Amino acid sequence: MLRYIPTTIFLVISILLAAGCQPDNRQPALLVNPFIGTGGHGHTYPGATQPFGMVQLSPDTRVAGWDACSGYYYADSTLLGFSHTHLSGTGAADYGDILITPQTHVHDTLPAAFSHHNEQAHAGYYTVTLNNGIKAELTATTRSGIHRYTFPDKQASIKIDLRHGIGPDHLIAATWQQTADNEISGRRQSSGWAKDQVVYFVARFSTPFTIQRQDSTKAILTFEDTSEPLIIKVALSAVSVDNARQNLTAEAPGWDFDSYVRQAENTWNKTLGVIEADFPTPQQDTIFYTALYHSMLAPNIFNDVNGEYRGMDKQIHRTDHNYYTVFSLWDTFRATHPLYTILNPTADVDMINTMLLMYKQSGLLPVWELAANETGTMIGYHAVPVLADAIAKDLGGFDYDLALQAMQASAQQEHLGLHWYKKMGFVPAEKEHESVSKTLEYAYDDWCI
């Protein structure tokens, strides 16, 4: 049960938020089990990320098929490496950008075998020891992924793969260059579920390397001595290499891997600790906090530390608030965004301001936006109830008049059966597939307006 429940969870959360504390000293981050949802058709990933983080650093065990949506499937026993972007809980696949694979030798057989007995994770941290003896550890800042690899001997290499992607990913262009004796930077542009996704990166290594083999999409780096663990810091940006480097400098200036793990754990403890749960069994605590954790994996921050971001018009803009991507609104308007208005209203207002910027740049509120692309997935225009809910609760912090204008613009389109809905009050089955569902979704959204 939840403590301090005289009436409703809303009262509980209000009390805890007002107090600004965790009533006990437990660490919710350590109660989270990121492996929940990685089997069956849950499509979650077990890797490391921050709340709403730009980077989701996680192992990839497969890239094709419906159960590759997150890149990781629990039934698999081999992995391809660790990439820096992942989707959680979606029914379509994409991302998997900037794959890094540790190897004992340049000619290692891939994918690498592993056992779940040698795998652990909690919020902000993931580790696995591969069957070849390499121990991989992952953590993250908001915009950077931090790797630590401990090798079984002094001979080791790192493979960087820019061709790798999850799902129907088609590489449009990829470039990379060595920018210091311990740094590589580059750009990856791809077309998949997101038709035009651009990722820039800077990867910095704790020791200098030699490039052994290379082409335009892959590089294999070797190191003179890996008797000490190798640390790799990779920052991303949708704007430029310079911005990725700024992100890295701002968020991950040092080489103390354990300090980054502690920072990630502390952030998750603060974020999850706004609710103090006390259930009869530890398993129930884990179920609760893992569900809460999963609700805060997306949307993802999309702006760099300098405020710049890639807009829906493919131009570079600057904002003074966090700008987000991955708006799965058909999935999140019912409960997730209303939860944000209670647990994290500041983030919810930033998400709403993001939606309004998307409206100004593209002419419509997002339906299912991904990496500055409108995928058009699912039905309805469910940014509307998110905005309406925030207005009804008077969250403030955004332009209500602009929000109404944007909501009305979504309702006045002619596509996906809206022509018939406006003309007849419903969508006829003989005119449009999914007619009943579309009628229900449109009616609800219009009621919100």
BELTA-V749747 format. One line per field, one symbol per residue. phi: phi as a letter, one per 40 degrees, with the letter a starting at -180 (. if undefined). Layout:
phi->???
This chain:
phi->.ccfbcbbcccdcccccccgabdbbcbddcccbcccgcbfbcfbbcccabdfccbbcacbbabbgccbdcgbbcccbbbcibbbbacbgcbbbaggcgcbbcbcadbdcbcccabccbbaaadgaaaabcccgccbbbaaccbbbbbbbbccaccaabbbbccdacgccbccaaaaacbacbabbaabbabadccabbbbabbbbcacbbccbaacbbabbbbcabcbdcbbbbbbacbacdcdccdcccbacbbcdcccccccccccdcccccbbbbccbdccdcdcccccdccbcacbdbccccgcaccccgccbbbbbcbbbgbccccbccbccdcccccaccccccccccdccccccbgaccbacafgbccgcgbgbccdcccccccccfcggaccccccdccccccccbcfgcdccccbgabcccbacfccccccccccccccc
